[in-house]
Amino acid sequence: MLKPSLDNLLACCGRDLTALARTGQLKRAYDRDRATRTLLRILAGDVRHNLVVSGPARAGKTALVHEAVRRLAAGDGPATLRDKRVFEVTPESIVDGLGFGEGWQTNLAHLLDEIRARGEPILFLRDAPQAALPGIGADLPSFLGPYLVRGDLHWIVESLDWRLRDLFNHHPRWGPALVLLPLDAGTPEEARRILDDVCEDVYLLRNIMVDEAARDAIVEMCERFVPGQAFPGKAIDLLEYTLGVADEASGERHISASDVYRCFGERTGLNRLFLDPAITFREAPVRQYLAEYVLGQEPAIGAVVRALTRMHDDPGRPPGVLLFVGPVGVGKIELARTLARFLFGSADRLVCLDMADYAGADDVAALLGDPDDQAPEVARRGQLAVCLEAIGGLGVALLDDFEKAHPLVQARFLALCDDRQFINAMGEPVDLHNVLFVFASNVTPDQPGGFLVSTEEGERFIAQVQRHAESLLSSATLRCVDDICPFQPLRRGDGRGIAFRQVREFLARVGLPSSRIEVEIEDEVIELALEQGYSVQQGARMLGQQIENLLGMPVRQALAARPSTSDNLLRLYVRQGQVEAAFAPLDDAALTSQAELDHWTLDHVQATIPALEGRIATLEERDQVDEAQSRVDDLLRILGRSDFWEDEGTASQQLAELERLSRRVERARALRRLLGEVKSLAAEAQGGRDRELVWQALRAYAGLEHDLDAAELESCLTGPWDHRDAILLIRPEGESPAGPAWALDMARVILDWTRLHQVDGLEALVWDETRGANGPQSIVIQVRGEGAFGLLKGETGTHRLAQSRQDGATRVREVLHARVTVLPAWSDDELVTVPPQECFVQGRPLRASGELLPRLRSQVVAVHQPSETELTFTSDLAQAEAESRALWLLRAMLTAREAGLLAPESQPVWGTVVRTYDQYRTNQVRDHRTGHVVQDMRRVLEGHIDEFLQAYLRQQANLASQTP
């Protein structure tokens, strides 16, 4: 069997840093001259060529290696290294990229043997300890150990400090084989000096000025809010992000401190109120914001506002520790969630831990890390570190039922609140400087109904809460707490408000707002939900589930029996103790859906009008609308001449050109008209008092967004055949008996995608389903409709599926390939001419059934003898029609080969992969050309591939626009 070449293997798993350096694509490392010289000296040494660059995250480990490569590519460095290339690989790229054929171990061994025989290239292994993680290739460190010990290859290994120590503990052969080159975290002062150098380059290369205050703000933000990463990398990251956002938003040529605060807030979710010292903290709007989400808890909200005021006034102080005390189901978790949303931009920044699960002394290890070396990594890191990693170290940690945790667990948490950092059993530093801790404890109310009936009763209950906190929690816990936030039982009116909000959320889940259905709810529905869903023991905790039980069946039955789409009013009412739902007609002109209005606001519309104008101008420039209009005028004058039809061929071409250009011009004019309408309506509706005008403005805005997206995508279809129908040829590759089933899945993806776009005029016809012993060996599908080829041409290539299969008692990884070829539907006179004597066509009747074609009536074998191109065509057509279509398809394949649309049969599968469907580990789909990833593989296999099609088209359009 022919083995892949060294260059093929390197292309599959690595990145050629030397080539990137020669084209100026590697950035320089600032202030790393001494470390760069040390790295090159170690590599060029006589005894050992391998080294490991270690340090904290963003200390500049990768940048250091890139700087060394830049110098070698420029001829600056030890003479023994100047002719050596450097390739960057990762454990994941090795296992995934070399997973074809006999597997990654065999291919990697062949790759390393080839490198040893040639003496180059140098391999730069990034994120080395990731090799030991489950799902990537847990035996990769053991596999590489002997190659490192040998010392006859050049290796550069990169790792975080704590992960490297853990790797050396589990794979002791690595340590002696590598020379350690540590990089320390830079200081804020060093980062500030480096920023000056970076900003000078930015000004020279991009003509953007970053002022002194902005540089100070970058260092300040990173020091306060990104302690888990090191200088200078985190400061350079923030600078580059700020430059990108400011440049994209307005083409700004000057960066101020205000720009830094704004961009840092957008990037992290942090409320700008706590970033920018120029913004004044006002308690009233903050209190109002919290009260919108948490009803009836004014005392608790007041305590939280006091804590937030302290955070604003003392920015160097870590977030405090709050104690939420009160009955069950009155809003403690909701207030913690609202705090996460207010402070950090998302309710997902809330981490909830039920401390009743940590009632034993041994549970300290579960929280902070199990020291047992044989435990899984998640256990050794500890649940707290894993949870905080998920929120990026910025968020709210709610410790529910704190008093139920073991005293040792409580003591450790109290220490964490003081120290604000710890080292887990993996040696990983975990930073808590930007975590707001909330301890929660429950108090049972003594009033029979569970609702407050007077303010005096509420004050008595708050006093009871204070006594409960002092009696149940230790004095050490109370000393650690910054504020006690007392929660009281709800008033009945607050309970109604919560119930109404829960009803609204339920109606949104079943899709009523998106269907433009107005809902009318009788008060009895809310009262019934409150009566059945609120209790002394559970508070409002079960209210949402009870509303689901009450409304679920009636609403779904009403939707199923909806008389017509003109009936847009759904009434909910109570009859004989049960909720019922029924539709009634509603005039569409009077319809104003609150959910629709909540999605966009007039302020949002007016704020985005300049960006929409810019997009339309860019589209007009790309489509050359002015030139197109001039050409349309010329063609119209030509069309009016008396000799226009004398040359019928030229006349047809000019008419087609006139139609194409007129459509382009009219599209641009329509967008301009719609933009003018949006501007006018938004100006008239300013203030929001006329709800009908607001609705019209928002509806016009939504239409403009939709039409502009479609126009931008259509403008990418600039190829000579992009507006044609498409012909897709799909066949399995390789010897696996499961390959045909994967090819069939790919065909179904195309068919499902076409069905999703029926409204756009697309239609799919299955031409051919040639079957073998294990399933389809080839499938041909025609997709008819405007732009079908242009939209689908990016599907050409190999689609790779990584899945697991049963091999005896174990499950092993299996890789399947299906090759897809997309051809335009050429007319007969555009196809290459094939003399009859050069073709062999033979057909036979057939009586069989297929997966896509229920009835297979005939099979045709067509061969072009000079090129030895052969196809088998099996269809539901009569034999004569099948032979005619098979000959057309054969000529189309020959035409595509001449046009460069058909890859050579000899091209290896691994060189044509366009997309990987990873069912084995991640359940994600990755396009290797654009880098676009979709996390839901099932949805992609159901035909939802528009994201991939659009990403490819836009990439190709951008590349074309950059080509001189």
Secondary structure, DSSP 8 states (H G I E B T S, - for coil): -----HHHHHHHH-EEHHHHHHTT-S---TT-HHHHHHHHHHHT-SS---EEEEESTTSSHHHHHHHHHHHHHTT-S-TTTTT--EEEE-HHHHHHHT-STT-HHHHHHHHHHHHHHHT--EEEETTGGGGGSTTT-TTHHHHHHHHHHH--S-EEEEEEHHHHHHHHHH-TTHHHHSEEEE---B-HHHHHHHHHHHHHHHHHHH--EE-HHHHHHHHHHHHHH-TTS-BTHHHHHHHHHHHHHHHHHH--SEE-HHHHHHHHHHHH---GGGT-TTS---HHHHHHHHHHHSTT-HHHHHHHHHHHHHHHH-TTS---EEEEEE-TTSSHHHHHHHHHHHHHS-GGGEEEEEGGGG-STTHHHHHH----TTS-HHHHH-HHHHHHHHTTT-EEEEEETGGGS-HHHHHHHHHHHHH-EEE-TTS-EEE-TTEEEEEEEE----STTSSB--HHHHHHHHHHHHHHHHHHS-HHHHHH-SEEEE----BHHHHHHHHHHHHHHHHHHTTTGGGT-EEEE-HHHHHHHHHHH-BTTTBTTTHHHHHHHHHHHHHHHHHHT---TT--EEEEEEETTEEEEEEE---GGG---HHHHHHS-HHHHHHHHHHHHHHHHHHHHHHTHHHHHHHHHHHHHHHTSTTGGGSHHHHHHHHHHHHHHHHHHHHHHHHHHHHHHHHHHHHHTTTS--HHHHHHHHHHHHHHHHHHHHHHHHHT--STTTTS-EEEEEEEESS-TTHHHHHHHHHHHHHHHHHHTGGGT-EEEEEEEEE-SSSEEEEEEEEESTTHHHHHGGG-EEEEEEEEEEETTEEEEEEEEEEEEEEE---GGGS----GGGEEEEEEEEEE--SSSS-EEEEEEEEETTTTEEEEEEESS-HHHHHHHHHHHHHHHHHHHHHT-S--TTS-GGGSEEEEEETTTT-EEEETTT--EES-HHHHHTT--HHHHHHHHHHHHHHHHH--
